[in-house]
Amino acid sequence: MRMQSMLITLAMIAITAIGYKWYKQSNQRESTTQLTTLLNAGIPDQMESTEMDQLENAKMVSEGSQFGVRYFNQSLEEAQEQLDDRLQH
């Protein structure tokens, strides 16, 4: 009986140790992936290991951010023109 409880205890300790090691490895892998993703999102063209997909995505993001700026500028110009027309009439 004592031997059986000792084996069960050792098995539980081994399972806990293996689970903890797996958890730490997956957690470390996830944080590395998140860091890489953030770096690629911020400065993908300045990263050492650049892939064509990353550069294309950076270009697409850059063009997308310019869309908002152009839209704002165009809306502002239209509003200025409307205000000028109202003031002139």
Phi, psi and omega per residue, in radians:
M1 nan -0.794 -3.129
R2 -1.114 -0.680 3.139
M3 -1.141 -0.681 -3.133
Q4 -1.156 -0.752 3.133
S5 -1.185 -0.577 3.089
M6 -1.158 -0.734 3.105
L7 -1.137 -0.695 3.116
I8 -1.125 -0.749 3.117
T9 -1.090 -0.793 3.112
L10 -1.107 -0.679 3.109
A11 -1.127 -0.712 3.127
M12 -1.152 -0.692 3.093
I13 -1.116 -0.751 3.138
A14 -1.125 -0.759 3.134
I15 -1.118 -0.716 3.109
T16 -1.113 -0.748 3.137
A17 -1.125 -0.756 3.126
I18 -1.139 -0.742 3.117
G19 -1.103 -0.723 3.124
Y20 -1.125 -0.762 3.126
K21 -1.094 -0.759 3.124
W22 -1.098 -0.738 3.131
Y23 -1.083 -0.786 -3.138
K24 -1.106 -0.728 3.138
Q25 -1.144 -0.773 -3.128
S26 -1.188 -0.622 3.110
N27 -1.162 -0.716 3.115
Q28 -1.166 -0.712 3.122
R29 -1.095 -0.712 -3.130
E30 -1.158 -0.741 -3.124
S31 -1.190 -0.613 3.082
T32 -1.149 -0.727 3.118
T33 -1.119 -0.730 3.127
Q34 -1.134 -0.722 3.120
L35 -1.097 -0.794 3.122
T36 -1.073 -0.735 3.131
T37 -1.090 -0.787 3.130
L38 -1.117 -0.721 3.117
L39 -1.134 -0.733 3.121
N40 -1.145 -0.605 -3.140
A41 -1.222 -0.626 -3.077
G42 -1.435 -0.797 -3.063
I43 -2.459 1.074 -3.049
P44 -1.139 -0.512 -3.119
D45 -1.399 -0.147 3.135
Q46 -1.839 0.046 3.133
M47 -1.361 2.642 -3.126
E48 -1.216 -0.763 -3.107
S49 -1.735 1.387 -3.110
T50 -1.615 2.425 3.049
E51 -1.971 2.764 -3.119
M52 -1.052 -0.644 3.123
D53 -1.062 -0.707 3.141
Q54 -1.137 -0.738 3.134
L55 -1.164 -0.680 3.097
E56 -1.146 -0.690 3.101
N57 -1.135 -0.691 3.122
A58 -1.105 -0.714 3.120
K59 -1.119 -0.740 -3.138
M60 -1.119 -0.723 3.113
V61 -1.136 -0.718 3.128
S62 -1.081 -0.791 3.112
E63 -1.120 -0.663 3.125
G64 -1.133 -0.690 3.137
S65 -1.216 -0.544 3.094
Q66 -1.225 -0.497 3.124
F67 -1.041 -0.802 -3.140
G68 -1.106 -0.686 3.134
V69 -1.159 -0.790 3.123
R70 -1.099 -0.730 3.138
Y71 -1.079 -0.775 3.125
F72 -1.092 -0.823 -3.137
N73 -1.073 -0.741 3.137
Q74 -1.133 -0.747 3.117
S75 -1.118 -0.692 3.115
L76 -1.124 -0.755 3.119
E77 -1.100 -0.737 3.126
E78 -1.114 -0.712 3.125
A79 -1.149 -0.695 3.100
Q80 -1.085 -0.766 -3.140
E81 -1.101 -0.743 3.120
Q82 -1.121 -0.701 3.116
L83 -1.161 -0.718 3.105
D84 -1.114 -0.717 3.116
D85 -1.092 -0.713 -3.138
R86 -1.191 -0.629 3.140
L87 -1.253 -0.541 -3.132
Q88 -1.350 -0.463 -3.088
H89 -1.712 nan nan
